């Protein structure tokens, strides 16, 4: 089904952020000219452990603050029931979502 990168960022006094990106998107910049959105999928933020998308759901269930980009990664979150399609946005044809659990 595909591979995705997952990377956990520890933020002092605030907790963790899980960054998730489809493998093929690393290093790309998405540009949505209609909404004036430029989205950089940087290696520094997103490139961590490369895993099979089937493993992704376990990462998503563990973390409460998630930044996720890519049709494969976001699709897996939707399929697992963690978010709904209407909770995502398309940027230059690529799905993006943020998940926050309190």
KOLVOVEX-405121 format. One record per residue (C-alpha): y, z, x; residue in three letters; residue number from 1. Coordinates in steps of 0.05 Angstrom, whole numbers, plus 32768, in hexadecimal, padded with zeros to 4 digits. Each point is the difference from the previous one (the first is absolute). Layout:
     y     z     x  residu  num
     Y     Z     X     ala  NUM
...
END
This chain:
     y     z     x  residu  num
  8000  8000  8000     unk    1
  802F  8009  803B     unk    2
  801C  8031  8032     unk    3
  803D  802C  7FFD     unk    4
  8026  802C  8031     unk    5
  800A  8049  7FF0     unk    6
  802D  802E  8027     unk    7
  8012  8049  7FF1     unk    8
  8046  8016  8015     unk    9
  800C  804B  8007     unk   10
  8048  8012  7FED     unk   11
  8015  8046  8016     unk   12
  800F  802E  7FC5     unk   13
  7FF1  7FC8  7FCE     unk   14
  7FB6  7FF0  8006     unk   15
  7FDD  7FBE  800A     unk   16
  800C  7FB7  7FEE     unk   17
  7FC6  7FD0  7FFD     unk   18
  8015  7FB9  8012     unk   19
  7FD1  7FC9  7FE9     unk   20
  8004  7FB5  800C     unk   21
  7FD3  7FC3  7FF9     unk   22
  7FE9  7FEB  8045     unk   23
  8020  7FBB  7FFD     unk   24
  8045  801C  7FEF     unk   25
  800D  8028  8040     unk   26
  803E  7FE6  8023     unk   27
  8019  7FD7  7FC5     unk   28
  8043  8006  7FDE     unk   29
  8002  7FF4  7FB6     unk   30
  8041  7FE4  7FE2     unk   31
  8010  8002  7FB6     unk   32
  8042  7FDC  7FFD     unk   33
  8009  8008  7FB5     unk   34
  7FFF  804C  8005     unk   35
  801D  8004  8046     unk   36
  7FC3  8024  801C     unk   37
  7FE9  7FF9  8048     unk   38
  7FBF  8026  800E     unk   39
  7FE7  8005  8047     unk   40
  7FB7  8010  8008     unk   41
  8005  801D  8045     unk   42
  7FC7  800F  802F     unk   43
  8020  8042  8011     unk   44
  7FFE  801A  7FB8     unk   45
  7FC2  7FDE  7FE3     unk   46
  7FD0  7FF0  8039     unk   47
  7FCE  8038  8006     unk   48
  7FB6  8001  7FF3     unk   49
  7FE3  7FBE  7FE8     unk   50
  7FCE  800E  7FC7     unk   51
  7FDA  7FDA  7FCB     unk   52
  8025  8000  7FBE     unk   53
  7FC4  8023  7FE1     unk   54
  8011  803D  802B     unk   55
  8049  8000  7FEB     unk   56
  7FF6  8025  7FBE     unk   57
  7FEA  8040  8024     unk   58
  8040  7FFF  802A     unk   59
  802A  7FF4  7FC1     unk   60
  7FE0  803A  7FDB     unk   61
  800E  8031  803A     unk   62
  804A  7FF3  800A     unk   63
  8039  800E  7FD1     unk   64
  8037  7FD5  801E     unk   65
  7FEA  7FB7  800A     unk   66
  8025  7FC1  8012     unk   67
  7FD3  7FC4  7FF3     unk   68
  800D  7FB6  800B     unk   69
  7FD2  7FC4  7FF5     unk   70
  7FDB  7FE0  7FC7     unk   71
  7FBD  8019  8019     unk   72
  8015  8048  800D     unk   73
  8029  8007  7FC0     unk   74
  7FC9  7FDD  7FD9     unk   75
  7FCE  8034  8018     unk   76
  802E  8039  7FEA     unk   77
  8006  7FE0  7FBB     unk   78
  7FB5  7FF5  7FFB     unk   79
  7FF4  8049  8012     unk   80
  8030  8015  7FC8     unk   81
  8032  8021  802F     unk   82
  8039  7FD4  7FE9     unk   83
  800D  7FCC  7FCA     unk   84
  8014  7FB8  800B     unk   85
  8043  800D  7FDF     unk   86
  800E  8037  8034     unk   87
  8001  7FCC  8037     unk   88
  8034  7FCD  8015     unk   89
  7FFA  7FBB  801E     unk   90
  8028  7FF2  803F     unk   91
  7FFB  7FB8  8016     unk   92
  7FBE  7FFA  7FDB     unk   93
  7FE2  803F  801F     unk   94
  7FF2  803F  7FD8     unk   95
  801F  8042  8015     unk   96
  7FFA  8046  7FE4     unk   97
  8012  8047  8010     unk   98
  7FD6  803A  7FE7     unk   99
  8019  8047  7FFD     unk  100
  7FD6  803B  7FE8     unk  101
  801F  8043  7FF4     unk  102
END
